[in-house]
């Protein structure tokens, strides 16, 4: 077990040292939840079977799917060019169902300000910010 933690810490250190050119570290879990962490000044540790970031985000290691760096947080403002026409389902960033809407305009008009995950009928998921 100690060897696994040592290897994981070494990998995380190598990844973080390459983060200088990127603004965000995106961590995705097996259930599709994505966490966007600021790469600058971020510290990641592993404790009790969890990944723990310096901002308090805690994710079970067994739930990790992938981690990658990005120039953006992965959140886009909802607009007609990023969303296909048709029905969609909207979730909170924690995966709770918010509702089903006939189209993006109906969703945008009904939702409070915040960040959501929108799943389109074609299976594409988009993270969106409603201002």
N, C-alpha and C positions, 0 to 999 in steps of 0.2 A: 504494500500500500504506500509506503514511504517513497519507493521508487517511482510510482505513478504520479504522486504529487510533485516530486522533484522534476520529472519530465514535463508535466503540465505547467509548472512555474517557469521553467526554462523556455518553453514554447511561448508562453504569454509574454515573457520579457523580450524575446526576439521580435514578436509581433509589435509590441508597444514601441520598441526602438525604431521601427519603420513607420510609425504613425505620424511623423513630423509633417508630411505633405498632405495629410488628410484631416478633416475637421471632426468626423464622427466614426465611432466604432459601433457597428450594427451587430447585435446578437439576436439570433433567431432560435426559437424553441421548437420542439417536435409538434406542438399544436398550432404552429404558425404565428405565434405572438412574436413581434419584433421589438427589441429594446434599442433605442438610439442613445448612445452615451457620447458625451463630448470627449474627443480623443486627447486634447491638450490638458495636461495635468491629471489625467485619469490614472488611478492606481487600482489594479485588480489583484485580489488575493483569493486563495482557495482554502475554505475552512468547513469542516463538518459536512463534506459532500456538496458544498455550495460554491458558486462563483460569487464573490462579493466585490462590488465596485466601491470606490471612494465616495460616490454620491449616495450610497445606501442601497442600490439595486442589488437584490439577492436572487440568484437563479440556481435551482438544483442542477448539478452537473449531469445527472441522468436525463434531464429535459433538453440539454443543448443540442441543437441541430447544426448550426454553423455560425461563424463569426467572420466579419469582414469589415474593411475600412471603406468609407465613402466620403465624397466631397459634400454631400447633402445628408440631411437627417432621414431621407426617405419619405418625408411628408410633403405632399403637394397640395396646393389650393385647388379645390374642386372647380373644374371648368369643362366646357363642352369638348375640348380636344383630348382630355385625359380619360373621359368616361364614355363608353359606348352607349348608344340608345338602348332603352329597355329597362326592365325591372332590375333592382339590385337590393342586396341585403346589407345593412349597416351594423357594425359591431363597435364596442368601445375598444380601447387599446388593451384592455385586460381580457377581451374575448366575450363579453356579455352582449347578447343580442339587443340592439336598440330598436330595430324595426325593419320592415320591408317597404320599399317605395317603388312607384311606377317608373320613375326616372330620376336623373341626377338633380334636376331643378326642384322636384318635390322634396327630395332629401335635404337639399341645401336650405330650402325655405322652412323646413320643419325642425331642423336640428339646432341645438344651442351651440354657442361658440365652443370650440374644442377640437380635439384630434380624434379621428375615427378611422376604422378600416372598412372599406366598401368592397363587397364581393359582387361582381357582375355575373350575369347569366352565363357568359362564356368562360367562367371559372377564374378570370383575372381578378386579383385583389389589389386594391390601391389604398395606400394610406393617405388620408386627406385632412386638411385643416379647414374648419368652417370659421370664418371671421365675422 
